[in-house]
Amino acid sequence: GMGILSDAKLLKEQTRAKNKETLLEIIGSEGISDEQKQAAVDSMVQMTAIAEKESAAEILLEAKGFQDVVVSINGDMVDVVVNAPALDDAMRAQIEDIVRRKAEVPAENIIISTVAQ
């Protein structure tokens, strides 16, 4: 669907693409040390891993019938925003379970919010 959550997803992808570009420039540049290059590589690997976890959780949740889900992993905290007017306990439990497994964080580190579009 269109709206706030699609915008959020797009913004996240654009930001990630920009960061990746910056890191690739660092990795390809002549005037920096191997340590700096390695740090940029590590950063890129980490960014990619987080993106894959977020996508995996989003795809699974959407397959379960939740629409327009945005999952954002920040360190060991995870934000989940769902396009729904409200969620009952069963839905929250289902979201928590999927995100916990895919993001590899404890349930208490998962914050679920709703956006009615």
C-alpha positions in Angstrom: 0.0 0.0 0.0 0.9 3.6 -0.3 1.3 6.0 2.6 3.4 6.6 5.7 4.9 3.1 5.9 5.9 2.8 2.3 7.6 6.2 2.6 9.4 5.0 5.7 10.6 1.9 3.9 11.7 3.9 0.9 13.6 6.4 3.1 15.3 3.5 4.9 16.4 2.0 1.5 17.7 5.3 0.2 19.7 6.0 3.4 21.2 2.5 3.2 22.1 3.0 -0.5 23.8 6.3 0.4 25.7 4.8 3.2 26.8 1.9 1.0 28.0 4.3 -1.6 30.1 6.2 1.0 31.6 3.0 2.3 32.4 1.8 -1.2 34.2 5.1 -1.9 36.3 4.6 1.3 37.1 1.1 0.3 38.1 2.2 -3.2 40.1 5.2 -2.3 43.9 5.4 -2.4 44.7 7.7 0.5 43.5 5.6 3.4 45.0 2.9 5.6 44.2 -0.8 5.4 42.7 -0.5 8.9 40.3 2.2 7.7 39.4 0.1 4.7 38.8 -2.9 6.9 36.5 -0.9 9.1 34.5 0.2 6.1 34.2 -3.4 4.9 33.1 -4.5 8.4 30.6 -1.7 8.5 29.2 -2.7 5.1 28.9 -6.4 6.1 27.1 -5.5 9.3 24.7 -3.1 7.4 23.9 -5.9 4.9 23.3 -8.4 7.7 20.9 -6.1 9.5 19.1 -5.3 6.2 18.6 -9.0 5.6 17.2 -9.7 9.0 14.8 -6.7 8.7 13.6 -7.9 5.3 13.2 -11.5 6.4 11.0 -10.4 9.3 9.0 -8.0 7.1 8.4 -10.7 4.4 7.3 -13.3 7.0 5.0 -10.9 8.7 3.4 -9.8 5.4 3.0 -13.5 4.5 1.1 -13.9 7.8 -1.4 -11.2 6.7 0.1 -8.1 8.3 0.2 -5.3 5.7 2.9 -2.7 5.2 5.2 -3.8 8.0 8.4 -1.8 8.7 11.0 -3.5 10.9 14.0 -1.4 12.1 16.8 -3.0 14.0 18.9 -0.6 16.0 21.6 -2.4 18.0 19.7 -4.9 20.2 16.4 -3.0 20.0 13.8 -3.6 17.3 11.0 -1.3 16.2 8.1 -2.8 14.3 5.4 -0.6 12.8 2.3 -2.2 11.4 -0.4 -0.8 9.2 -3.4 -1.6 11.4 -5.9 0.4 13.5 -5.1 -1.9 16.5 -3.6 -5.3 17.4 -4.9 -7.8 19.8 -2.7 -9.9 22.1 -2.6 -12.8 19.7 -1.4 -10.6 16.9 1.2 -9.0 19.1 2.4 -12.4 20.2 2.7 -13.6 16.6 4.6 -10.4 15.5 6.9 -10.7 18.6 7.6 -14.4 17.9 8.6 -13.8 14.2 10.7 -10.7 14.9 12.4 -12.4 17.9 13.5 -15.3 15.7 14.6 -13.3 12.7 16.2 -10.4 14.5 17.6 -12.6 17.3 16.6 -10.3 20.1 14.6 -11.0 23.3 10.9 -10.2 23.2 11.3 -7.3 25.7 13.5 -5.5 23.2 10.8 -5.4 20.6 8.6 -2.3 20.4 5.4 -2.8 18.3 3.4 0.2 17.1 0.5 0.7 14.8 -0.3 3.3 12.1 -3.8 3.4 10.8 -3.5 4.8 7.3 
